[in-house]
């Protein structure tokens, strides 16, 4: 039951907007045109956080478990049980396949685009690879400047807002500065399984650095803000790589399942 009741919120609205806006700044003209067509002129930023609300409606309740993959402390990424209702790794693979299939109705492909945009943010939020036993950190009590909260909420929004009081456009302007060589490292091994394992390694470090009832203060924020920046950038660049690979036949991307 704990697996099924995990709140789906990952990064805050600010985080999802930032990931989507970084991606938007790396789309090719052909990809931008295709995205505009599918989304009726609205941007991926507009839809970036939509799934967090939609998953709690009857129509899209099937996607509740798609926001995360739980891995308990005594498990490995590979040994953690698979939920019959799906998880974030399988959802990304399945929805990108829908997006890439031009024989599928555009309304269904537009839905897949909204879902993929959101999940590329979630898969880079460390607590979305958190323990089932504490509901991805939702039951892991900590304090934020002596105010009670939990580890998931801390990483969802409080750490983001404490690190920088920026708009999502300012986040993009300040952190989207990777060199071509740095981008190549980020985009290599373009599989959701790889990204999830990478995020899980960060998640383990977060648990170790944040025992229950830790009082989070300035030193913690200074320590972990660079990780937030790194994960936003990874999510945005990888989302752009997926979309460019799907929509632009001239783009030589890294998204492994669709490599030509």
N, C-alpha and C positions, 0 to 999 in steps of 0.2 A: 504493500500500500504506500509505503514511503516513496517508492519510485514513481507512483502515479500522482502524487500530490505536490511534487516539487514545483514551486512557482517558476514560470518560464522566463521571467525577466532576466536579461543578460546585462549588457551595457545599458546605461540610461539612454534617453532620447538623444542626448548630446553625443554619446559614444557611437550610436548607430548612425546618426547623421554624419559624423566625422568620417567613419569608415566609408559610407556611401559617397561622400563628397570627394574623398581622396580618389576613389575609383572613378568617379565622373570626370575628374581632371586627367585621367589616363585613358579614356576611351578614344578610339579612332573615329574619324568622321562617319565611316560606314556603320560602326557600332552605335554611335549616338543617334543616327537616323533610325536604325532598327528599334532601339529602345524607345525613342519618342513615339514611333508608330504603335508599338505594343501598349505603351502606357498613356496613349492619347495626349501626348504633349507634356505630361507630368514627368518629373525627374525621379531617379531612383532614391534621391534624398527624401522626396515627398513621401515615399512608401517605406522608408528604411525601418521604421519602428511599428509598422502596421500589424505585423504578425503577433506581436506581444498581446495586443488587444483581441485580434481575431481568434487566436487559439482558445480564448475563453468564451467563445460564442458556440452555439450548437452546430452551426454550419461548418466550422473549422476545428472542432474539438479533437478531431483525429490527429491534429498536428501538435498537441500538447507536449508529447515526449520528444518531438523533433528538435527541441532547443538545446539538448544536452546529451551527454553520455556519462552515466555515473560509474565511478570506479572506486571501490572501497580500499582502505589502506592495506588490506591483506590480499588484494588482487593486483593483477597487472592490466595494462591496456588490453592485452590479447585475451586474458582469462575472464574478464568481467562479463557477466551474462548479458545476452541481447534481449531487449524488450520486444515482445511480439508487435507492439504498436510503433516500433521504430525508434531511431535515435538520430543525433545530428549528423553523424558520418554518413549513414545510409540515406538520410533525407537529402543531403546536398548532392550525392551521386545521382539519386533518382530524379530530383528536380532539374538538375542540369541536363540530364538526358531528355526530359520532357521539353525543356527550353530549346534544345538543339534539333528537335524533330519537327521539321516544317510540315509534316503531314497531320500534326495535331492542331486543333482549333486555336486561333490566336488568343481567345479569352483564357484558355487553359495555359497557354504559354505565358501570358501576362501574369497569371497567378504564380506560376513557377518562378518568374523573374522577381516578383515581390518576395517570395519565400527565400530564394537564394540570396538576395540582397541582405535580408535580415540575418540569415544563418551564418553568413560569412563574418558578421560581427560577433555572433554568439560563440562560434567555435574558437575565437581568439580571446574570450573572456575566461580566465583561469578557473573560476568557480563553476563553469559549465562542464568541467571535467572533474567535478568534486565528488565527495563520498556520497553513496546512497544513504548511509547510516545517519548522516547529519543533513540530508536533503540539499546537497551542494553548498554547504555552509550556512543554510538558512537557520539551522538549529545550533550553529557554532557561535556561542555568545561572545561578543567583544564589546569594548567601549570605544567611543569616538570622542576624544576630549572629555572623558568621564561620563558621556551620555550612552546609555545602553543601545546596542544595535547588534547586528550579526555579520559574519564574515562575508556572506553573499551580498548583502546590502552595501557593505563597505566598498567592495570592489565594483559593484554595479554603478554607483553614482558618487558616493562621498569622496572616494579617492580621486576620481576624475575631476570633480569640482574643486577639491583642495589643491590638486597639483597645479592647475592653471585656471584662472577665471576667464576663459576664452569662449567665444562663439565657435560653432563648428567650422566656420570659414577660417577663423584665426588658427584653430588647431591644424587645419590642413596647410595653411600658409607656413606655419612654423615647423611642422614635423615632416612634411612631404618633400624631403630634400635629399633622398637617397641618390647616390651616384649610380651610373650604369652597372658597375661591379657589385655594389650593394644590392641593387634590385635583382641582379642575376642570382645572388645567394638566396634572397627571399623567395624567388619564383621557382627555383629548382625543386625537384621532387613534388610536383604539383598534384598531390593526392590529398583528399580530406583526411584519410587515415594518418598521413604524415603530420598534417597540421594539428590534428587532435592529440597525437602522441607528444608533439612539441609543446602544446599548451598544457597537457597533463604533467609534463616535467616541471613547468612553472608552477602549476597548482600544488604539487608536492612541496615545493620550496615555500609557497605561501603558507600552507598549513604549518610547516616546521617553524616559520618565522612568526607565526601568530597563534600562540597557544590560547586556549579558552580563557576568556576574561582579560586578555591583553588590553591595555589602555593605549589606543592608537593616538599618536601625537605627531609633532613636526618631524621627528627623526624617521618615523615609518613612512610618512608621506614623501620625504626626500629620497628614501631608499627605493620606493616602488613606483614613483611617477615615471621614471624612464622605461619601466616595463609596460606601463599603460601606453606610453607613446609608441613603443616598439610594436605592441599588439594592434593598435589602431592602424599603423602603417602597413603591417603585414596583411591585415584584413582587407584594407583598401586596395593595395596593389594586386593581391590575389583575386579579389572580385573583378577588377578590371581585366586581368589576364583571362579569366573564365569568359567574360562577356565578349571580349575582343576575339577570342578563339571561336566562340559560338557564332558570332554575327559577321565577322570580317574575313572573307576567304583569303585575303592577302596578308593577314596577320600570322606571323609564325610564333605561336604561343607556347606556353609550358604546360597548360592544362592537360595532364597525361591521358585521360580517357578519350580525348578528342583529337589527339595529335594526328596530323596527316602523315 
